[in-house]
Amino acid sequence: MIFHLFFLTITISKRRYTVENIRSERNQQRIKEELLYKRAQYVQTRRFF
């Protein structure tokens, strides 16, 4: 019974987590891509000079 309650709370929290994190994960992905792009540009400029 305790395990069942635990499982229920986990599933509910997971659902809420997914709903909230779809946006935040997209934002994080965009931020990561921007950071990688900037880093690549920086490395290219460093290599160029």
N, C-alpha and C positions, 0 to 999 in steps of 0.2 A: 504493500500500500504506500509506504513512504517512497519507495523507488518509483512507483507510478506517478506520485505527485511531483517528484523531482524531474521525471521525464517530461511531464506536462509543462512545468515551468521552463525547462530547457527549450522545448519546442516553441513555446510562446515567445520567449526571449529571442530565439533564433529568428522567428518570423519578423519581429520588430526590428531586430538587428539587420536582417536583409533589406527590409523596407527603408531603413534609414541609411544603410551603407551602400545601396546601389548608387545614390547620388555622390556620397562622399568618396566611394571607390573610383567613380568616374573622375571626380575632381583630382584625386590623388594620382590617377593614371595620367591626366593631363599635365599635372605638375611634374611628374617624373619624366614625361616626354620632353617638356620644356627644359628641365634641368639637363637631361641627356643632350638635347640639341645645343644648349648653351655651352655645355662642357665640350662637345665636339667642336663647336665653333672656336672656343678658346684654345683647344689643343691645335686646331688647324692654324690659327693665327700665330701661336707660339712656334709651331713647326715652320711656318712661313718666314718668320723673322730670324 
